[in-house]
Amino acid sequence: MTYQHCYDRSIADPAAFWADQARDLAWFRQPTQTLSEGPDGTHQWFADGCLNTCYLALDHQIEQGRGEQIALIYDSPVTATQQTFTYNQLRDEVARLAGLLRELGVKQGDGVIIYMPMVPQAAMAMLACARIGAVHSVVFGGFAANELALRIDDARPALVLTASCGLEFDRVIAYKPLVDRALQLAQHQPRKVLVLQRPQARAELLEGRDLDWHSALAGAQPVAPVELAAADPLYIMYTSGTTGKPKGIVRENGGNAVALRFTLRHIYGMQAGDVWWGISDVGWVVGHSLIVYGPLMNGCTTVFYEGKPIRTPDAGAYWRVVEQYKVNGLFCAPTAMRAIRKEDPEGQLLRQYDLSSLRQLFLAGEKLDSSTHHWLETASGKAVHDHWWQTETGWPVTAPCVGLEGSGVRPGSSNRAVPGYHVQVVDDDGHLLGPNQQGSIVIALPLPPGCSQTLWGDHPRYLQAYLRTYPGYYHTGDGGYLDDDGFVYIMGRTDDVINVSGHRLSTGEMEDLVACHPAVAECAVVGVHDEIKGQVPLALVVLKDGESIAEHALQSELVARVREQIGALACFNQVRLVKRLPKTRSGKILRAVLRKIADHQPYTAPSTLDDPAVLLEIENVLASLARAG
Ligand code: AMP
């Protein structure tokens, strides 16, 4: 199958294309209707199909003869644990846990909050919910109590599943007090809280409400997967919106199963029996699509890693895992690779490991700057691919499809649209723009299967946030352009575009140039207010370990570089060294906060910030800038 053939067909006749993709899925009832449109512009895929995601991920794989294949490898350097589960073992664990959930009164359609670290029981909990048609919402273990409370009030769970603690490098983080606090703050109360006790910190159980995971499970009876409609929700994944209330992205069972089958096979080139490593956390969309559901529904072995890129024990940790489990393909975020590079710039640790099993590396979550891209490709000797997607889509929008012939790769871009996604660029008035013209990136409707079609309990907000800005299109919120050959260049969120003397400029483009400097580990470019020009860019730079270049020397080199590459119109004149950049726990630089600080506007430190102290340093740097100005 060629990429071009697939792509053209998926756009010309989406229903026929996806009906073909759906045909060999092990449905309980094959859909006869592939695509229907609602009056509000949303779409329904496979309306009359029936299936069960947990069945597809476990029971069906066993029926295909994979019962004794390893389904999940738990590798936890933070607890010195390595454990494997075959498909048979995982199915048995999940079926019993599903039985327990049902005994505890969880019914089909009920919400279940999972607030757990990267322990295999978190994956089991997700699959157990899927087995009985409960709708799980995994909340990233690092979220504070008030964020958890917001999600509890929105998802209204019948049950909360948690663990006594999570582990960070050498630090133990007690989870249970956070759950207790969240339940004090929340209006909604779950019937029970199921607590997995970990030996590193045992939790106090509240009589009558809290249950010990293992004792409760001891008497539970296994249950079979239930038959669900394609449109029945599989999970809710909360993501930040423009207001304080998180958006509950809803993923449907049917579309998700078809999309992830396509994703693993044709984008990542994975076959049943391959070892796949989605390096993320179950608390993010990658954890759903690429740690749990995608690899298991495709008969792969999934690596489930409770560790970090560095300090567990060193920057060779990822390569150790690749060698040990003969990983064939992996996904990771650029921020992790930058952390590894900072500590192992010459790739000395990397070279100690045998990476021969690894076919390629896929990176996403933020722009893959060309400097990190080049370093990783050179150090690993492997193909490194940038690709772009969002929580809302659940699977890649642009990517090289390594499982399809002739999909092509263009370093520097996040590659071409994946079959199913008609990616286009519009100006502020919604007019289509041509190649190489920068604007808002949109996807012509219908969105392919798997993309969210609603927000939990707030359909009007979905329509407003995604479909109303540019009628007929899904609004991605990202800016960028397509080149003459359809390769997509994501330049950052549309609000990261700065306007210098009337010129629209991408901070992402400047960041790329700054990051290529050999002394630079990481950087963020923000627009700061300028009396004459409106905005001018400022680069905040973190140096690599051991680098001692003076700020003014770095500044003159970078100014020359940006002037040469973008031009004097960028007015790029200011570079400041900082020790760290403010980031979310998932590693995204908090640009909106940086922008507010730069503009001397009031801001509230988001609860997703990993270390609030880091903002003080930035404030001081910007204050000194203002004084100097
Ligand atoms: P999330 O839903 O948290 O995964 O964030 C999705 C957003 O991350 C996108 O809308 C982009 O702004 C950004 N993003 C993800 N992947 C890339 C990429 N490969 N290049 C640039 N930005 C990306």
Residues whose N, C-alpha, C, O or C-beta is under 5 A from the ligand:
A	BS01	AMP	L363 A364 G365 E366 K367 L368 D386 H387 W388 W389 Q390 T391 E392 S414 T476 D478 I490 G492 R493
